[in-house]
Amino acid sequence: MDDGITRVPAWDEHAEWWINGFTDGADPEYEEQIIPLVLAETAGAERILDIGCGEGQISRRLAAVHGDRSVVGIDPTRRLIDVARARGGNVDYRVGSVENLPFGDGAFDAVVACLVFEHVDDLDGAIREVSRVLSEGGTFLFLLNHPLLQTPNSGWIDDQILDPPEQYWRIGEYLTEAVNVEEVEPGVRVRFVHRPLGRYLNTLADAGLILERMHEPAPPPGFLLRCREYAQASTIPRLLALRLRKRPLPANEDE
């Protein structure tokens, strides 16, 4: 995607920020919401790929349920993979990217991608790779920052100028597919690609990945306790989770 924005270095630059702030029990959204959802939606799977596994917190929990070497975690950031290996958990960790997965066709019966595709430029190629390594009938669990309600420049507005004052959730430029670099904390600038939900769903469908269930959970209690300014917007989901099933493509599209 040629967006005219200078590329921020990959997660190597902010690996420690991620490790310290969002892993190993530090983040309530992972502990109370994301990890339980992943475990529930992959129940029964025998071969699971965790794309963008980071330091392995989801992979480790999956392996604890699914057994030794049934879970593979892949991430492009060497530092995160080194930490994942050091933390153990009977996971096969690899350095690599979703755009070029180093696995055979149909190698997995479940694939998980958690908060990854907001940082992927080649959406079409990456989704094709997910579909390729997923066996027919397999599950793709696709978790995103909610594309509608977590758009660039969205947020809770407390408008005290109006009489009477109003409070509301502002939605940014939803339909515009664009790249933004956000300063998520002082000195931590992260590159996000915003796409409307239809762009994701149509690309997934074109790759034979058909939506079965959609989750839009409320922010979990632990997050609201830590972010009290967000409490009045507790009805606004931060997360979107899609469970998709791989269906065979028509013969003329599968050639």
C-alpha positions as CSV (number, residue, x, y, z in Angstrom):
1,M,0.0,0.0,0.0
2,D,1.6,3.3,-1.1
3,D,0.3,5.7,1.4
4,G,3.0,8.3,1.4
5,I,3.7,7.8,5.1
6,T,7.3,7.1,6.3
7,R,7.4,3.5,7.6
8,V,7.7,3.1,11.3
9,P,10.1,0.2,12.1
10,A,8.5,-3.1,12.7
11,W,7.6,-4.3,16.2
12,D,11.3,-4.7,17.0
13,E,11.4,-1.1,18.0
14,H,8.5,-1.5,20.5
15,A,8.9,-5.1,21.5
16,E,9.6,-4.3,25.2
17,W,6.6,-2.0,25.4
18,W,4.4,-4.8,24.2
19,I,6.0,-7.5,26.4
20,N,5.8,-5.4,29.5
21,G,2.4,-3.9,29.0
22,F,0.2,-6.5,27.3
23,T,1.5,-10.0,28.1
24,D,2.0,-12.5,30.9
25,G,-1.2,-11.4,32.7
26,A,-0.6,-7.7,32.4
27,D,-3.5,-6.8,30.1
28,P,-7.1,-7.5,31.2
29,E,-8.4,-7.5,27.7
30,Y,-6.3,-10.5,26.9
31,E,-6.9,-12.2,30.2
32,E,-10.6,-11.6,30.6
33,Q,-11.7,-11.5,27.0
34,I,-9.4,-12.4,24.1
35,I,-7.8,-15.6,25.4
36,P,-11.1,-17.1,26.7
37,L,-12.7,-16.4,23.4
38,V,-9.8,-18.0,21.4
39,L,-9.9,-21.1,23.6
40,A,-13.7,-21.5,23.2
41,E,-13.7,-20.9,19.4
42,T,-10.8,-23.3,18.7
43,A,-12.1,-26.2,20.9
44,G,-11.6,-29.5,19.1
45,A,-8.9,-28.3,16.8
46,E,-5.8,-30.5,16.6
47,R,-3.4,-28.4,14.6
48,I,-3.4,-24.7,15.3
49,L,-1.5,-21.8,13.8
50,D,-1.2,-18.5,15.8
51,I,-0.3,-15.8,13.3
52,G,1.4,-12.7,14.8
53,C,1.9,-14.7,18.0
54,G,4.2,-12.0,19.6
55,E,5.7,-13.4,22.8
56,G,3.4,-16.3,22.7
57,Q,0.7,-15.7,25.3
58,I,-2.1,-17.0,23.2
59,S,0.0,-19.9,21.8
60,R,1.0,-21.0,25.3
61,R,-2.6,-21.1,26.5
62,L,-3.7,-23.0,23.3
63,A,-0.8,-25.5,23.8
64,A,-1.8,-26.1,27.4
65,V,-5.3,-27.2,26.1
66,H,-4.3,-28.9,22.9
67,G,-1.1,-30.6,23.8
68,D,2.6,-30.8,22.9
69,R,3.5,-29.5,19.4
70,S,0.0,-29.2,18.2
71,V,0.4,-25.4,18.2
72,V,2.6,-23.3,16.0
73,G,3.3,-19.6,16.5
74,I,4.7,-17.3,13.9
75,D,5.8,-13.7,14.1
76,P,8.1,-11.5,12.0
77,T,9.7,-10.0,15.1
78,R,12.8,-11.9,16.3
79,R,12.8,-10.3,19.7
80,L,9.2,-11.4,20.4
81,I,9.9,-15.0,19.2
82,D,13.1,-15.2,21.4
83,V,11.0,-14.2,24.4
84,A,8.2,-16.7,23.4
85,R,10.7,-19.5,23.3
86,A,12.2,-18.5,26.6
87,R,8.8,-18.6,28.2
88,G,8.2,-22.1,27.0
89,G,4.8,-23.8,26.8
90,N,5.4,-26.6,24.2
91,V,4.8,-24.4,21.2
92,D,6.7,-24.6,17.9
93,Y,7.7,-21.0,17.3
94,R,8.9,-19.6,13.9
95,V,10.0,-16.3,12.6
96,G,8.0,-15.4,9.5
97,S,5.2,-13.3,8.1
98,V,1.5,-13.9,7.2
99,E,2.2,-12.8,3.6
100,N,4.5,-15.8,3.0
101,L,3.6,-18.6,5.5
102,P,6.3,-21.4,5.5
103,F,3.8,-24.3,5.7
104,G,2.2,-26.7,3.3
105,D,-1.4,-26.5,1.9
106,G,-4.0,-27.6,4.5
107,A,-1.4,-27.9,7.3
108,F,-3.8,-26.6,10.0
109,D,-7.4,-27.1,11.0
110,A,-7.5,-23.8,12.9
111,V,-5.8,-20.5,12.4
112,V,-5.9,-17.6,14.8
113,A,-4.9,-14.0,14.0
114,C,-5.3,-11.6,16.9
115,L,-4.9,-7.9,16.3
116,V,-2.6,-8.6,13.4
117,F,-4.3,-7.5,10.2
118,E,-4.4,-3.8,11.3
119,H,-0.7,-3.8,10.6
120,V,-0.7,-5.8,7.3
121,D,-0.4,-4.0,4.0
122,D,-1.2,-6.8,1.5
123,L,-4.6,-7.9,2.8
124,D,-5.5,-10.0,-0.2
125,G,-2.2,-11.9,-0.3
126,A,-2.2,-12.5,3.4
127,I,-5.8,-13.8,3.4
128,R,-5.0,-16.1,0.5
129,E,-2.1,-17.5,2.5
130,V,-4.4,-18.1,5.5
131,S,-6.9,-20.0,3.3
132,R,-4.1,-22.0,1.7
133,V,-2.7,-23.4,4.9
134,L,-6.1,-24.1,6.4
135,S,-7.7,-27.5,5.7
136,E,-11.1,-27.7,4.1
137,G,-13.7,-27.2,6.8
138,G,-11.1,-25.6,9.1
139,T,-11.7,-22.6,11.3
140,F,-10.2,-19.1,11.0
141,L,-10.6,-16.9,14.1
142,F,-10.0,-13.4,13.0
143,L,-9.8,-10.7,15.8
144,L,-9.5,-7.0,15.0
145,N,-9.8,-3.7,16.7
146,H,-13.4,-3.0,15.7
147,P,-13.2,-1.4,12.2
148,L,-16.3,0.7,12.7
149,L,-16.0,1.9,16.3
150,Q,-12.3,2.1,16.6
151,T,-11.6,4.1,13.5
152,P,-8.9,6.7,13.4
153,N,-9.9,9.8,15.4
154,S,-12.8,8.0,17.0
155,G,-13.3,8.4,20.7
156,W,-15.5,9.5,23.6
157,I,-16.6,13.1,23.4
158,D,-17.7,15.1,26.5
159,D,-19.1,18.2,25.0
160,Q,-19.6,20.8,27.7
161,I,-20.1,23.7,25.3
162,L,-23.6,22.6,24.3
163,D,-26.5,23.4,26.6
164,P,-27.3,21.0,28.0
165,P,-23.9,19.2,27.7
166,E,-23.8,16.0,25.5
167,Q,-21.6,12.9,25.7
168,Y,-21.3,10.7,22.7
169,W,-18.9,8.4,20.8
170,R,-17.4,10.0,17.7
171,I,-16.7,7.8,14.7
172,G,-13.9,8.7,12.4
173,E,-13.6,8.3,8.7
174,Y,-14.9,4.8,8.5
175,L,-15.2,4.3,4.7
176,T,-11.7,5.7,3.9
177,E,-9.1,3.0,3.7
178,A,-6.0,4.6,5.0
179,V,-2.8,4.2,7.0
180,N,-2.3,6.1,10.2
181,V,0.6,6.3,12.6
182,E,-0.7,6.7,16.1
183,E,1.2,7.7,19.2
184,V,-0.4,5.1,21.6
185,E,1.9,6.2,24.4
186,P,4.5,8.9,24.7
187,G,7.3,7.9,22.3
188,V,5.5,4.8,21.1
189,R,4.2,5.3,17.5
190,V,2.4,2.4,15.9
191,R,1.4,2.1,12.3
192,F,-2.3,1.0,11.7
193,V,-4.1,0.2,8.4
194,H,-7.8,1.1,8.7
195,R,-10.2,-0.8,6.4
196,P,-14.0,-0.9,6.5
197,L,-15.6,-4.2,7.6
198,G,-16.9,-4.9,4.1
199,R,-13.4,-4.9,2.7
200,Y,-12.4,-7.6,5.1
201,L,-15.5,-9.8,4.7
202,N,-15.4,-9.6,0.9
203,T,-11.7,-10.5,0.8
204,L,-12.3,-13.4,3.2
205,A,-15.2,-14.7,1.1
206,D,-13.2,-14.5,-2.1
207,A,-10.7,-16.8,-0.4
208,G,-13.4,-19.3,0.6
209,L,-13.5,-18.2,4.2
210,I,-17.2,-17.8,5.1
211,L,-18.5,-16.1,8.2
212,E,-20.2,-18.3,10.8
213,R,-20.3,-16.2,13.9
214,M,-19.4,-12.6,14.9
215,H,-18.6,-11.3,18.4
216,E,-18.7,-7.7,19.5
217,P,-18.0,-8.0,23.2
218,A,-18.3,-5.1,25.6
219,P,-14.9,-4.0,27.1
220,P,-14.2,-6.3,30.1
221,P,-14.5,-5.3,33.7
222,G,-10.7,-5.2,34.3
223,F,-10.2,-2.8,31.4
224,L,-13.0,-0.5,32.6
225,L,-11.4,-0.4,36.1
226,R,-8.1,0.7,34.7
227,C,-9.5,3.2,32.2
228,R,-12.2,4.9,34.2
229,E,-12.5,7.7,31.6
230,Y,-13.9,4.9,29.3
231,A,-16.6,3.8,31.7
232,Q,-19.3,6.0,30.1
233,A,-18.5,4.4,26.8
234,S,-18.8,0.9,28.1
235,T,-21.4,0.0,25.5
236,I,-18.9,0.6,22.7
237,P,-17.0,-2.5,21.7
238,R,-13.2,-2.3,21.2
239,L,-12.9,-5.8,19.7
240,L,-14.5,-7.6,16.7
241,A,-14.0,-11.3,16.5
242,L,-15.1,-13.3,13.4
243,R,-15.2,-17.1,13.2
244,L,-14.9,-18.2,9.6
245,R,-15.1,-21.6,8.0
246,K,-13.1,-22.7,4.9
247,R,-15.3,-23.8,2.1
248,P,-14.2,-25.2,-1.2
249,L,-14.1,-22.5,-4.0
250,P,-16.0,-23.1,-7.2
251,A,-13.8,-25.0,-9.7
252,N,-13.3,-22.1,-12.0
253,E,-11.9,-20.0,-9.1
254,D,-9.8,-22.7,-7.6
255,E,-7.6,-23.3,-10.7
